[in-house]
C-alpha cells in the first residue's frame, strides 16, 4: 500500500483554512495526530479524503510550504481600521463559483448580441450622495410607497432583487457554498461582494444574514456596480472603514433606502426610541441599524447616544443571525444562482450550446430530473 510524505505544516494549514478546530479534527480524522507527529503516513486515498473534507485541492498538500491565497477581487473588509484574517475556504470557493458563472454569462450575452449595460460604471465614486442615490433609484424603479405596502422584509428583498435582475444584474443570494448545507457562510466574515462587468455584473449576498441586513448589502453592492468597482464587503450601515469607497457607498445606500427628506418628514422625535426604531424599520423595510444611522443623520441622536444605541442594537441583531433554510428547493435555487443566470443557462443547455455537465456544475445539481424540474419552475421548460 503506497503511503505519502506530507509536511505537518500543510495539514495544520488545511485544517485552519477550513475552520476545523483541534477537538473536531480529532473526531473526524482519528489518524491525523499520527500523521502530524510523523509516526505514521497517510495513503493517497486517505489524503484525498482529508482534502475533500477540508475543501482543499489535494495538490496543495504536496507543496513545500502552505500557499498564500489571495482574494481575487478587491477586499474592503475591515474590523475597525485593521485588515481581516485570511479568507476561509468557504469564501474563496464562493467567489470562484461566481467568477465561473460570470464568465459563462458574459460569453452568453455577447453570443446573443446583447449590448453592454450602460449603467455599469456610469457614476463617479465620491459624487453627490443624494444625486447618486436618486440616479440608482430611478433606474431601478425603486418606489418607497410600494415598499411600504409590502407585508414583510422578505417580500421587500425579493422585490428589490427582482428590480436589479430586470436591469441585468445577476443577484445571487445564499447562505451556503453551492448547495452544500454543511458549508454555511459566516456573515461575520463577509456580508456580500460585487463583481462589476458591462455584460454580466454580479452581486452576491450572504443569505445567512438577516433579511433586513441583506437589504442594505444589496443597496451597497449596487452602488459598487454603478461605480464600476468590484469589491468584497462586510457591510454595516455605519462602517468604520479605512476605505473611502466603502464609507461613500454606505452613505449612498442609506439614502437610496431611506431618503433624508422622507426621513425628516416621517421621524417622530418625541416618540420612545425603541418604538420609533421598530416603526420606521417596518415602514422602510430596512434594518433598525439603518434607521439609527438616519436618526443620527437628521440630528435626532447625539453622537454618544447614537453609538450607545447602535452597539446595543448590533449585539441584539447578531443573536438573530442564523436559522432559515428549507422551503421549496427550486425557488431557493433560483435565488442562489440568480433567475436571469439560471434561465439563460438552462435554455443554453437545452439548445445544445452548453454541455449538461457544465450546466450541472454551475447550478450545483447532479440529476437530469432535478435539472428539468428546475427548468420547469423557471418557465423555460413547458
N, C-alpha and C positions, 0 to 999 in steps of 0.2 A: 504493500500500500504506500503510494507516494505521499510524502509529507513535505511541507514547505517551511522555509525560514521566514519569519515575519518579525520586524522590529516592534518592541513593546510600545514605543512612542506612537507608532501608527495605529495600533489597536486602541490605545487610550484616546488618540485624536478622533478616531471614528466614533467612539462612544460619546465623547464630549460634543461632537458635531451633531449627533442625533439626539442629544439631550437625555442620554441614559446614564443615570447615576450608579454608584457602586452597589447599592442594595439591589436595584433592578437587574443590573448586569450579572450579579452572582446567581440570580434565579434563572434568567433567560439563557445565560451562557455558562453552564457549570464547569466547563473545561477551560474557560478563559483565564482563570487565575494561573493555571499551569503554563498556558501559552505566554502570558506576560512575564512570568518568572523565568521562562526558558527551560522549565523542567520537561515540558512536552511540546510537540509541534502539531499544528493542525494539518489535516488532509486538505487537499484542494477543494473537495466538496464541502468540508466543514467551513473553510474560509469563505467560499461563495455564499453559504448560508448566513454567515456572520455579516457579509457585505450587504446582502438583501435586507437583513433585519435592521441594519444601521443606515440603510438608504445611501450606501456609499459605493461608487464604482469600484469593482474589485481590483482594477488595475492600480488604483491609488494606494492600495495596501502593499504594493511591491516597490513603491518609491523609496529612495534612500532616506527621505525625511518627509514629515507632513507637509502637504502643499498649502500655499497661501491662497485661499479662494477669495475672489473679489466679486462684489455685486455688479452685474453688467449694465446697470443704469445708475445715474447719479443718486447718491444716498444723502438725503436731507434729514435723516433721523438724528435726534439728539436727546440726551437726558440732561436737562438744564442747558449748559453750554458745552457739554462734553460729548464726544462721539460715543456710539453704542458698541456693544460687543460684536464679535464676528458673526456673520449670518448663519442661521441654522440650515440644516439640510432641507427642512420643510419650506423655508422662504426661498432658497435658491431653486429648488425644483419647481416651485410655483411660478417664479419668474421665467425659468427656461420653458415651461409649458406654454406660458403666454407668448413668449417670443416665437415659438413654433407656430402657434395659431395666427399670430400677427403676420408672420412671413407668408403663410399659406393664403390668408385673406388678401394681403397686398397683391400677390400674384393673380389671385382670382379676380379682384376688382379691375386690374389692368386688362386681363383677358376678356372681361365683359365690356370693356370700353368705358368704364366709369371715369368721370373727371375727378381730379384732386378736390378734396374738401377745402373750400376757401377759408373756413373759419379757423382751421388749424394754423397756429402761429400768426393770427390776424391782429393780435393786440400786443402792445409793447409792455413788457413787465414793468411794474412800479408806476404805471399810469394812474390817472384819477380813479379812485376806488369806486365811487358811485357810478361814474360813466361806464367803467368796465363791467360792473355787475349788471347794469341795465342792458348793455350790449348782449351779454350772455343770456339774460332773462328773456329778451325779445326773441332771440334766435331759437331758444328752447320752447317758447310759448308757455313760460312759467307763470301761471295765474294764481296769485295769492288767495283770491276769493274761492276759486275752485278747490284749492288745497284745504281751505278752512272747512269745506263741506265734506271732506273725506273722513271716514269714521276712525281710522287707525293710522299709526305711524307706518305700519307695513303697507297699507294702501297707498299712502303718500310716497313711500320709497319706490314702490312698484311703478307708480305713475311717473315719477322723476326719471327712473331708469328707462322707461318707455320713450320719454321725450328725448333723451340722449340717443337712444337706439334709432329713433326715427331720423335723427340728423346724420347718422352714420358712425356714431361712437360705439365701439364694441365694449359694453359694460359687462364684466364678469364678476359675479358675487358668490363667494363660497367660504366656508369656514374650515375646509379640509383640503388636503393636497389631492388633486384629481378627484377620484371617487373613493378614496381610501379613508374610511371613517376612523381608522386607528391613527391617522396623521392629522390631528387637529391643529389649526393655526392659532398662534398666540397673538391677541390684539396688543399685548404689551411689547411685542417685538415690532409689529408694524400694523398700521390701520389700512393702508392702501398704497397703490402706486399708479403712475400714469406713464404710458409709452406713446409719445407723440409721433404721428406719421400722417402725411397728407391723404393716404388711401385707406389706412387701417389704424386709426387711433384707438388705443386700448386703455381702459381703466379697470383696475382690479380693486375690489372692495373686500376687506376681510369680513366674511359673513359671520364670524364668531363674535363680533362686536354687537352692541345693542343696535336696534333698528334706528333709533334717533341719532346715534353716533355715525352710523353708516350714511345717513342723510348728509351730514356735514362732510364726511370723507368724499362722497361723490361730488359735492359742490366744490370742494378744494381741488380735487383732481381735474375737474372740468376747467378750472382756471389755468392749470398747467397745460392742458390741451390747447386752449385758446392762445396761451403764450408760446406754444410750440416747444415746451420744455418737458422732457421726461424726468421722472424722479420718484424715489421711494420716500414715503412719509409715515410719521407716527402722529397723525393729525390730531390736534386738540384745538378748540376754539381760541384759547389763549395759549399760544405756543411760544415758549421762551427759547426760540431757536437762534442759533448763531447765523442762520441764513436769511438774508433779506427777502429772497423769493418766497420763503415759507411764511414769513410774517405778512407780507403783502397778499399772498394767496389766501391766507386766513381772513384777512380783512375783507377781501372781495367776496369770499364765500359767505361770510356773515351778512354782508349787505345783500347778496343775492337771495338768501333765505329769509332774512328779517330786515327789510329796508329801514333805514334810520327814521325816515319821515313817518312810516307806518307805525314803527315802534313808539315814537313820540306821541302819536295820536291814541295808541292803544294802552299805553302803560299807566296804571293807576298807582301812583307813588304812595298814596295813603293806605293802600291795602297791605296786609301782612305779607312779608317776603315769601314765605312758603306757598301761600295761596296764589300769589301773583305769578310765581315761577311756574306752578302747575298749570294755571290758566293759559298763560302765554305760550308755554310749550305745546299745549294742545291746540291752541289757535294757529300757530305757525307750523306745527308738526316737526319740531326740532328738539334737540336735547336741551335740558334745563341749563347745561353749561353755556350753550349759545345764548340763551336768554339772559343769563347772568352777565355775559360779556356785553350784550346790548344795553342792559340796565346801567352798566358802568359807562358805556359809550355815550349815553344820553345824560349822564350826570346824576343818575338815581342812586348810585352807591359810591362811597368814597373808596379810595384805593385799598385802604386797610380792610374795610368792610367787604369789599369785593373779594379780595384774596382769601379772607377767612371763610366766606360763604362758598367760594369756588373749591377750596381744598376739601371742605366737608362734603360738598355735593359730588365731587370727583370720587371720593372714597366710597360714598354710597353707591354710585353707579358701577364702580369696579365689582361690587358684590353681585350685580345683576348680570354680568357678562357670563355667557355660557348657556348651556341648555339648547333648546331649539331642535332642529333636525326633524326627521320624519317627514310626513306629508307625501304628496304624490311625487314619485320618482321623476317622471318626465317633466313635470312643472319645475322641480328643483334643478334638474339637469339643464334645462333651458336657461335658468338664471345663472348657473355656474359658468356656462361657456358663452353666453350672450345669444339671444334669439337670432339676431342678424347673422352672426357667425354660423350658428347651428343650421339655419335654413339653407345658407349658401353651401355648406359642406355636405349636407345630406343630398341636396339637389345635384351637386357636382359628382358625388359618388354614384347616384342613380343613373346619371347620364354617361358614366364611364370615364369621366375626366379625372377623377381621383380614385385611387385604389381603395377598396373597402378596408384593407389592412391599415392604411394611413388614416382613414376616417375614424375607424375604431379607436386607434391610438389617441387621436386628438380629442375625441369625445370621452375617452376612458370607458368604453363599453367593450364587451368581449363576444357577444352573441348577435347573430344576424336578426333574430327575432326581436331582441331589445332595440336594435338599430331601427328596424322597421316600425315598431310601436312608437319610438321617439319621433320618427319622421311623420307618422300619422298625427301625433299630438301637436306637431308644428304646422300641420296643414299642408305639408309637402307631399305626403303620400295619401291618396284617397282611401 
